[in-house]
Amino acid sequence: MTLLELKNISVHYGRIQAIKDMSFTVEEGEIVSLIGANGAGKTTTMKTISGLLNASAGSISFMGEDITKMKAHIRVVQGISQAPEGRGIFPAMTVLENLDMGTFGRKDRSGVSDDLERVFTLFPRLKEREKQFGGTMSGGEQQMLSIGRALMSRPKLLLLDEPSMGLAPQFIRQIFKIVTEINGQGTTVLLVEQNANQALARAHRAFVLETGEITHSGTGKELLANPAIKEAYLGVG
Amino acid sequence: MSMVDGPTPLHTAKADQAAEDRGAVGTPPGSSAAARRSGWFGGLGEKWQALPRQKQWLFLILVVILAYLLPIINPPLISTEPGNDFPLACQTMAVWALVAVGLNIVIGYAGLLDLGYIAFFAVGSYVTAMLTSPDSTFLKIPYLWTIPVAMAVTMFFGVLLGVPTLRLRGDYLAIVTLGFGEIVRILATIIPALKGQVGFQNIGHPPGTDASGIPIFSNSNGTPWYWLTLTILIIVLLLAGNLERSRVGRNWIAIREDEDAAETMGVPTFKYKVWAFAIGAGVGGLSGALMSGQVGFVSNAKFDVVTSILFVAAVVLGGAGNKVGAILGGALVAYIPLRFTSIAEYKYLIFGLVLVVVMIYRSHGLLAARQQLLAYGQKAYAAVKASSDAKAAKAKTGPGKEAAS
């Protein structure tokens, strides 16, 4: 089943067009990666899907329903949750309070403790630090908190914006392993990355973004094997 | 001994020094700079949290009683007399504290820099003036009834200003609110019904006269006014405290810390920002109504930008996000020029210097916002603890059950 569908989306910042006529779909149960260089429009795409930015043309539908004009805080209730670029945690709140903020849009309060268990199982480090203030944690821990918080709304679609940004290699591997695990538990993941190697290896399908347009698409493995992509994004060939 | 005849201040000074030395011995020499810095005022918060509940209540009750008795005790060193009547000074301080508590909701909790808060103060003052002064042509109602009316009208103005402007952020919002403050002052000048510099005289006051037939709440009798304002301040403080600890307060903090993140958590940020603006405005209107009742006269002269900036200074000085700090900041900003009348001319120079010094040494204000689990978080924490304990218990008995089935 198609979970998310973007049709001919364009996004402008004032007069500058950041996304040009973009169309793609995300099927239920997939991990889909969007890779691209700086300024390719990756974060813009994410913000448009989560509702922080409005598309100037085109339509977005989620589970068959048109959400193009829907406000961001209502999209969360519908099942789209975002771990924003740069983590976006609340520094003056504790880990637990941060996670609790993630449950804001939920109607089933009874499921919260189960999801908290799940997040603590995925990220045992968060449990150790549950009373620590978000702002005092390391970058990797903040990234875990950001993903954990996004999971607390029990989303159908999880948007991860550059989860590897600024992290040490062993943290990056760990984060990607956990992303696969989250996907295995039934959450569809849309991932935006500069770290193309990991993002392609973990993805069912992937798209390459260049200056606001999709230039390549295929399964993760196909793109990993594509010589042009190898040269441009993987630093080999 | 000659010591006995010697000036006593010297003796106490020595004792204080000795006490300080003992205190200094208590702190290990290796303690970090941050810890030492917070020892001055910041340590207070931790010490306060460490006290048992009963002691906290006892201390609070004592402080409240002392606050009520302040104009009667008229403590010699603290008193603003002979320059200014002390009970009236207390009233001014209480009004400023109330203003700071209200503005703290906007700046401290929701993180919206409002430089035109004076506008709400002005609207509250004018509502009271126009509904009670014989100079206005509007219908007249008793003074105490104008207080809720003033609050309702200013809240309406808060929403009116908030809806178009709260889509802006940071600097842009500050500039627009600054403009709004000026617009209200200029409207008071040019709209004939608001009477510009002539203003409104003989503004109403609460009922009641003493034995000789003089109204209890006369313009020159500060004590009853101070008691009224202090009572309202305490009520507002309790309500603000409840808001702060509720989900609403936490959403405000989330918006303050990262508005986009709050929105992607499902918080309708725009709605909560308008709420913060409206509630803050309501408190501003309330303080305006109390001020105009006591002074008995309202004209456009008092509502200038400089006063608006002083309101912000009071919140920042006290510690944005901390309501006790706001009271301290508001009272101090009102008190200093009244107490030190000889330097009142230089008050902006002095406030400027004080703010610079405070921002260097205590960038979060005299009393920083509480860094502790908010009540909501504590509840969540308790719930998690309970569920994980239950899980652990199940895990223990789990294998047996599986074997049975």
Contacts between the chains, C-beta under 8 A, distances in Angstrom:
chain1	res1	chain2	res2	distance
A	50	B	264	5.5
A	51	B	263	7.8
A	51	B	264	8.0
A	52	B	260	5.6
A	52	B	263	6.5
A	52	B	264	6.8
A	71	B	268	7.5
A	72	B	263	4.7
A	72	B	264	5.9
A	73	B	263	5.5
A	73	B	264	7.8
A	73	B	265	7.8
A	73	B	266	4.8
A	73	B	267	5.9
A	73	B	268	4.9
A	73	B	269	7.1
A	74	B	266	7.9
A	76	B	264	6.5
A	76	B	265	6.6
A	76	B	266	3.7
A	77	B	266	6.0
A	81	B	264	7.3
A	82	B	264	4.6
A	84	B	260	6.3
A	84	B	261	5.9
A	84	B	264	6.2
A	88	B	258	5.0
A	88	B	260	6.4
A	88	B	261	3.6
A	88	B	264	7.5
A	89	B	258	7.5
A	89	B	261	7.1
A	90	B	253	7.0
A	90	B	254	5.5
A	90	B	257	4.3
A	90	B	258	6.2
A	90	B	261	6.9
A	90	B	262	7.9
A	91	B	257	6.0
A	92	B	253	6.5
A	92	B	257	6.0
A	92	B	369	7.4
A	92	B	371	7.1
A	93	B	250	7.7
A	93	B	253	6.9
A	93	B	254	7.4
A	93	B	257	7.3
A	93	B	374	7.9
A	93	B	377	7.3
A	94	B	373	6.0
A	94	B	377	5.9
A	96	B	373	7.9
A	96	B	377	5.7
A	96	B	380	5.9
A	96	B	381	5.5
A	96	B	384	7.0
A	97	B	250	7.1
A	97	B	373	7.2
A	97	B	374	6.6
A	97	B	376	7.4
A	97	B	377	4.1
A	97	B	380	7.3
A	100	B	376	7.1
A	100	B	377	6.5
A	100	B	380	4.6
A	101	B	250	7.3
A	101	B	254	5.6
A	101	B	262	7.5
A	101	B	265	4.9
A	101	B	267	7.6
A	102	B	265	5.8
A	104	B	251	7.6
A	104	B	265	5.0
A	104	B	266	4.2
A	104	B	267	5.6
A	105	B	265	7.2
A	105	B	266	2.9
A	112	B	383	7.7
A	113	B	383	6.1
A	113	B	384	6.2
A	113	B	387	3.8
A	114	B	387	8.0
A	116	B	384	5.6
A	116	B	387	7.5
A	117	B	387	7.0
A	117	B	388	6.8
A	117	B	391	6.6
A	120	B	388	7.9
A	130	B	381	7.4
A	130	B	384	7.8
A	131	B	373	7.0
A	131	B	381	7.6
A	133	B	371	6.8
A	149	B	265	7.3
A	150	B	264	8.0
A	153	B	265	7.5
A	153	B	266	6.6
